[in-house]
Amino acid sequence: MDKPIIIGGGFSAWVASILQDGQVPIYTPSLKLSKNLHHNLIRRRELEINKLFIHPYAKSVGTLNFARCNVNMHDRVILGGNSTIWGGFINLKSMPKHILYKIENSNVSINKLNQIYSSRYATNEGSIYQLRGLDNSILDCSKYIKKFYDYYLDKLYVTETGIKLQFISTLGGNTLEIDTSGKVYLCIGLIQLLDVLSRSNLIANDSIIELCEFKSEFKMNKFTNKLPDPRDEVVIRYGLGAAIKHLTGIKKDGGILKLLDKFNICIDQIYTWEKNQASFKLRGNCIEREINDSDINFGKSIHYCNLTINGMRVNQHLANISKNLIGIGMPFINQEEPGPISNDILIHAIKVINED
Ligand SMILES: Cc1cc2nc3c(=O)[nH]c(=O)nc-3n(C[C@H](O)[C@H](O)[C@H](O)COP(=O)(O)OP(=O)(O)OC[C@H]3O[C@@H](n4cnc5c(N)ncnc54)[C@H](O)[C@@H]3O)c2cc1C
């Protein structure tokens, strides 16, 4: 059997890599993707997410059109993916100890949230931590995925001997084909997963695609106000300076932002135990929202998960294509508790990688 392959360059790919001691080749585009790479690619500004001070800005480029979806979902095709702009929050309640050692051995520190800076963050869920790099800035996986092949996965097929992967080089548009009898870990995020499945004819026209998320909102509050019981809602509280840092992507501490943290004003990121559901239909190259739930603003939590295709979990959908095709990331997990989702991704990755 051939060696496994990881496709993607974000948190899920980093997790898949450290769980296999960095011994698995990674295929992912290095910089932002251009639609000139391939004649079928379109740019989807409605799926883009960037922060003022984080460069280069990433584009959403793919083959499916999401323009009529009325959602808040994101696609960041760039080395590091969302981890270049995320909060690094993780809930370590059910995390095995040996995984914490693996994370720390990878030069990533695990910081208890309400101990980092007492007036900067707080939470009512004591097991929420923040992952930080050696320079003490929030973990950015692009700084940890150093060795990779600069390719974008175009299509995949099942062959008699395994899986055929067709890539496009982001440095000049050359193509690369790999025939492998080994495991393929797809760590490419929800939007690009749907793009790859549809380009590869591995999802039928008129398929119903469903997702869910815990409801979430941001509210202004006073830092000294009592936090609610986590059984009612999970809250991550940002001091004013920390909130501005997260919103704009400023990486450095100190200066005026530290002063702002002294004000008794904060922003609460609130996750409730109530769930939102969203239903879509694939029509040709368009993803359309089903009329019955289109008034719900879906995706606000940024932790949308549990992708099903015609009622079947996407994990099973991939296994039916090939038992060697394995997904890691938000579409493949069903979040059990509101709050960070990186812990669910990590625990699911441990399970599927150990099963092999
Ligand atoms: C602003 C923001 C803040 C967030 N904060 C948190 C947080 O604090 N805690 C938390 O738990 N979650 C957070 N999330 C959710 C977060 O996105 C996930 O936890 C996690 O980053 C998902 O990682 P991923 O690798 O699965 O996907 P992504 O981050 O989307 O990475 C996908 C990677 O695959 C690559 N790729 C895509 N298509 C292809 C292709 N065809 N071929 C090859 N490579 C491809 C991309 O370039 C990218 O590198 C946040 C999300 C956002 C948007």
The ligand as a Tripos MOL2 file, in Angstrom:
@<TRIPOS>MOLECULE
LIG
   53    58     1     0     0
SMALL
NO_CHARGES

@<TRIPOS>ATOM
      1 C1        -12.5940   34.1530   11.3950 C.3       1 LIG1
      2 C2        -12.6520   32.7240   11.8820 C.ar      1 LIG1
      3 C3        -12.3020   32.4450   13.1910 C.ar      1 LIG1
      4 C4        -12.3790   31.1410   13.6680 C.ar      1 LIG1
      5 N1        -11.9940   30.8850   14.9560 N.ar      1 LIG1
      6 C5        -12.0450   29.6220   15.4170 C.ar      1 LIG1
      7 C6        -11.5990   29.3210   16.7410 C.ar      1 LIG1
      8 O1        -11.1080   30.1670   17.4770 O.2       1 LIG1
      9 N2        -11.7110   28.0520   17.1850 N.ar      1 LIG1
     10 C7        -12.2450   27.0640   16.3990 C.ar      1 LIG1
     11 O2        -12.3490   25.9310   16.8750 O.2       1 LIG1
     12 N3        -12.6400   27.3030   15.1400 N.ar      1 LIG1
     13 C8        -12.5480   28.5470   14.6170 C.ar      1 LIG1
     14 N4        -12.9410   28.8060   13.3350 N.ar      1 LIG1
     15 C9        -13.4130   27.6880   12.5210 C.3       1 LIG1
     16 C10       -12.1620   27.1850   11.8100 C.3       1 LIG1
     17 O3        -12.2440   27.5060   10.4690 O.3       1 LIG1
     18 C11       -11.8840   25.6970   11.9800 C.3       1 LIG1
     19 O4        -11.7920   25.3430   13.3180 O.3       1 LIG1
     20 C12       -10.5800   25.2490   11.3010 C.3       1 LIG1
     21 O5         -9.7220   26.3200   11.0150 O.3       1 LIG1
     22 C13       -10.9280   24.5450   10.0310 C.3       1 LIG1
     23 O6         -9.7310   24.1720    9.4260 O.3       1 LIG1
     24 P1         -9.7030   23.3360    8.0700 P.3       1 LIG1
     25 O7         -8.2930   22.9980    7.8310 O.co2     1 LIG1
     26 O8        -10.6490   22.1950    8.1410 O.co2     1 LIG1
     27 O9        -10.2750   24.2910    6.9470 O.3       1 LIG1
     28 P2         -9.6660   25.6040    6.2980 P.3       1 LIG1
     29 O10        -9.1340   26.5170    7.3090 O.co2     1 LIG1
     30 O11       -10.7410   26.0990    5.3830 O.co2     1 LIG1
     31 O12        -8.4280   25.0980    5.4260 O.3       1 LIG1
     32 C14        -8.5850   24.4350    4.2120 C.3       1 LIG1
     33 C15        -7.2240   24.3650    3.5310 C.3       1 LIG1
     34 O13        -7.3270   23.5470    2.3560 O.3       1 LIG1
     35 C16        -6.7670   24.2180    1.2360 C.3       1 LIG1
     36 N5         -7.5310   23.8030    0.0570 N.ar      1 LIG1
     37 C17        -8.8090   24.1330   -0.2550 C.ar      1 LIG1
     38 N6         -9.1570   23.5490   -1.4090 N.ar      1 LIG1
     39 C18        -8.1060   22.8310   -1.8340 C.ar      1 LIG1
     40 C19        -7.8810   22.0200   -2.9560 C.ar      1 LIG1
     41 N7         -8.8210   21.8210   -3.8890 N.pl3     1 LIG1
     42 N8         -6.6590   21.4310   -3.0920 N.ar      1 LIG1
     43 C20        -5.6890   21.5910   -2.1560 C.ar      1 LIG1
     44 N9         -5.8570   22.3610   -1.0600 N.ar      1 LIG1
     45 C21        -7.0590   22.9810   -0.9030 C.ar      1 LIG1
     46 C22        -6.9410   25.7010    1.5560 C.3       1 LIG1
     47 O14        -6.0050   26.4840    0.8300 O.3       1 LIG1
     48 C23        -6.6820   25.7100    3.0680 C.3       1 LIG1
     49 O15        -5.2930   25.7460    3.3090 O.3       1 LIG1
     50 C24       -12.8380   30.0910   12.8180 C.ar      1 LIG1
     51 C25       -13.1930   30.3980   11.5000 C.ar      1 LIG1
     52 C26       -13.0920   31.6810   11.0270 C.ar      1 LIG1
     53 C27       -13.4740   31.9720    9.5950 C.3       1 LIG1
@<TRIPOS>BOND
     1     1     2 1
     2     2     3 ar
     3     2    52 ar
     4     3     4 ar
     5     4     5 ar
     6     4    50 ar
     7     5     6 ar
     8     6     7 ar
     9     6    13 1
    10     7     8 2
    11     7     9 ar
    12     9    10 ar
    13    10    11 2
    14    10    12 ar
    15    12    13 ar
    16    13    14 ar
    17    14    15 1
    18    14    50 ar
    19    15    16 1
    20    16    17 1
    21    16    18 1
    22    18    19 1
    23    18    20 1
    24    20    21 1
    25    20    22 1
    26    22    23 1
    27    23    24 1
    28    24    25 2
    29    24    26 1
    30    24    27 1
    31    27    28 1
    32    28    29 2
    33    28    30 1
    34    28    31 1
    35    31    32 1
    36    32    33 1
    37    33    34 1
    38    33    48 1
    39    34    35 1
    40    35    36 1
    41    35    46 1
    42    36    37 ar
    43    36    45 ar
    44    37    38 ar
    45    38    39 ar
    46    39    40 ar
    47    39    45 ar
    48    40    41 1
    49    40    42 ar
    50    42    43 ar
    51    43    44 ar
    52    44    45 ar
    53    46    47 1
    54    46    48 1
    55    48    49 1
    56    50    51 ar
    57    51    52 ar
    58    52    53 1
@<TRIPOS>SUBSTRUCTURE
     1 LIG1         1 GROUP 0 **** ****
